[in-house]
Each structure stands twice: as C-alpha cells, then as structure tokens.
C-alpha cells in the first residue's frame, strides 16, 4: 500500500510542475516606475487554446496516445 501512495504523490508533483510551467510560459509581466517614483506591476495571463488544453489534459491523465 505505501508504494501506491508514493506513486500518487509523485503524480501530483508532476501535475503541479506541469501547471507551473504552463503558467510561467504564458504570463507577461510588465514593470514600470511612475512619475511619483512608485513601482507598478501589470500581469497578463494569456488564455490556452482548446486544442492545447486538450493535449495537456490528455498528457497528464494518461491519454496521450503514445
């Protein structure tokens, strides 16, 4: 039984890393300094297309088709 728990934790870590990679690759960060000397951050997350989202879900659920 402990082995299956370890595999489950490993799978969760893999999904977590995959999600973080997708977020980082599709996020724009803009940093600017105002005239008053304060910093302003603008974050824009681009939406995933349906086909990319489908491939991502298939890969992480084992339906990658390889």
N, C-alpha and C positions, 0 to 999 in steps of 0.2 A: 504493500500500500504506500509506503513512503516514496517509492520511486515514481509513482504516478503523480503524487503531489509536487515533486521536484520538476517533473515534466510540465505540469500545469503552470508553475511559477516561471519556468523558462519560456513558455509560450506567451505568457502575459508580458514578460520583459521584452520579447521580440516584437510584439504588437506595439508596446509603448515606444520603443525605439523607432519603429516604422512611422508611427504617428508624428513623433517629434521631427523626424527627417522631412516628412511632407510639409509640416508647418514651417520649418525653417526655410525650405526651398521656395515656398510660395508666399513669403511675407516680406513686404517692403517696409523699411524703417527710414523715416526722414527726420533729421535732427537739424534744428535751426536755432539761432540765437536772436531774440527780439531786440528792438532798439533800446529797451529798458535794461538789457543785459541778462534777461531770464532765458532759460532754455525751453524749447518746445519740441516734443516728440510727437510724430504722427506715424501711426502704424496702420498698414493696409494689408489685409489678407485676401489674396486672390481666391476665387471660388474654383473648386475642382470641376472638371467636366464630368458628365455622367459616365463616359467610357473609361476615364482614368479611375474614377471612384469604383466602378465595377471591377476593374482589373485589380485594384488594391484590395478590395473585399475578397475577391476570389483567391488572391495570393495568400492572404492571412487566414482564410478559412479552409485551406487545403484544396480548393477547386481550381488551382492554377492551370490544370490541363497539361502538365509536362510529362 
